[in-house]
């Protein structure tokens, strides 16, 4: 398993619209081999993080090369105050 934990800062009053968009864009991403899930998490202090899971790093890299991903990233930026900050991990134990 390969995961990305992505710090994001939503524009004001965008949470509900963003949650709807996450669901719609996940439908597009779910068609790609190796994509497992993408979820939005919110901390107790109001910070947001996207949790994205792939079966492996190679699937992640391939998805990032598609036109669909480029369009989803473009749409993502319309919700954010600044660029997302990803950190990538290989799951080593479950």
C-alpha positions as CSV (number, residue, x, y, z in Angstrom):
1,X,0.0,0.0,0.0
2,X,1.2,3.5,-0.9
3,X,-0.5,6.5,0.7
4,X,-0.4,10.3,0.4
5,X,-1.3,12.5,3.3
6,X,-2.0,15.9,1.9
7,X,-2.4,19.1,3.9
8,X,-4.9,21.4,2.3
9,X,-6.3,24.8,3.3
10,X,-9.8,25.3,2.0
11,X,-11.1,28.7,1.0
12,X,-13.7,30.1,3.5
13,X,-17.2,28.5,3.4
14,X,-16.1,25.8,0.9
15,X,-16.4,22.7,3.0
16,X,-19.8,21.4,1.8
17,X,-19.1,22.1,-1.9
18,X,-15.7,20.5,-1.5
19,X,-17.1,17.4,0.1
20,X,-19.5,17.0,-2.9
21,X,-16.7,17.5,-5.3
22,X,-14.5,14.9,-3.5
23,X,-17.3,12.3,-4.0
24,X,-17.7,13.2,-7.7
25,X,-14.0,13.2,-8.5
26,X,-13.5,10.0,-6.6
27,X,-15.9,8.4,-9.1
28,X,-13.4,9.3,-11.9
29,X,-10.3,8.2,-10.0
30,X,-11.9,4.9,-9.0
31,X,-11.7,3.7,-12.6
32,X,-7.9,3.7,-12.5
33,X,-5.9,0.6,-11.7
34,X,-4.3,0.8,-8.3
35,X,-6.5,3.6,-6.9
36,X,-8.0,2.5,-3.5
37,X,-9.5,5.5,-1.9
38,X,-9.4,9.3,-1.2
39,X,-10.9,10.7,1.9
40,X,-11.2,14.1,3.5
41,X,-10.2,14.4,7.2
42,X,-10.7,17.3,9.5
43,X,-8.8,17.8,12.8
44,X,-10.4,19.1,16.0
45,X,-8.7,22.4,15.3
46,X,-10.2,22.7,11.8
47,X,-7.3,21.7,9.7
48,X,-8.0,19.5,6.6
49,X,-6.0,16.6,5.2
50,X,-6.7,14.4,2.2
51,X,-5.8,10.7,2.7
52,X,-5.2,9.0,-0.6
53,X,-4.5,5.3,-0.9
54,X,-3.0,3.3,-3.8
55,X,-2.0,-0.3,-4.1
56,X,1.5,0.7,-5.0
57,X,3.7,3.7,-5.9
58,X,3.7,2.8,-9.6
59,X,-0.1,3.2,-9.8
60,X,0.1,6.6,-8.1
61,X,2.8,7.7,-10.6
62,X,0.7,6.5,-13.6
63,X,-2.5,8.2,-12.4
64,X,-0.6,11.5,-12.1
65,X,0.3,11.3,-15.8
66,X,-3.3,11.2,-17.0
67,X,-5.5,14.0,-18.4
68,X,-8.1,13.1,-15.8
69,X,-5.7,13.7,-13.0
70,X,-4.6,17.0,-14.5
71,X,-8.3,18.2,-14.7
72,X,-9.0,17.0,-11.1
73,X,-5.9,18.9,-9.8
74,X,-7.0,22.0,-11.7
75,X,-10.5,21.8,-10.1
76,X,-8.9,21.1,-6.7
77,X,-7.0,24.3,-6.8
78,X,-10.2,26.3,-7.2
79,X,-11.1,25.2,-3.6
80,X,-7.8,25.9,-2.0
81,X,-6.2,29.0,-0.5
82,X,-2.7,27.7,-1.4
83,X,-1.1,24.7,-3.0
84,X,-1.5,21.3,-1.3
85,X,1.4,19.9,0.7
86,X,1.7,16.1,0.2
87,X,3.7,13.6,2.1
88,X,4.0,10.1,0.8
89,X,4.4,6.8,2.7
90,X,4.8,3.1,2.0
91,X,2.6,1.2,4.4
92,X,5.0,-1.3,6.1
93,X,2.7,-3.0,8.6
94,X,-1.0,-3.4,9.2
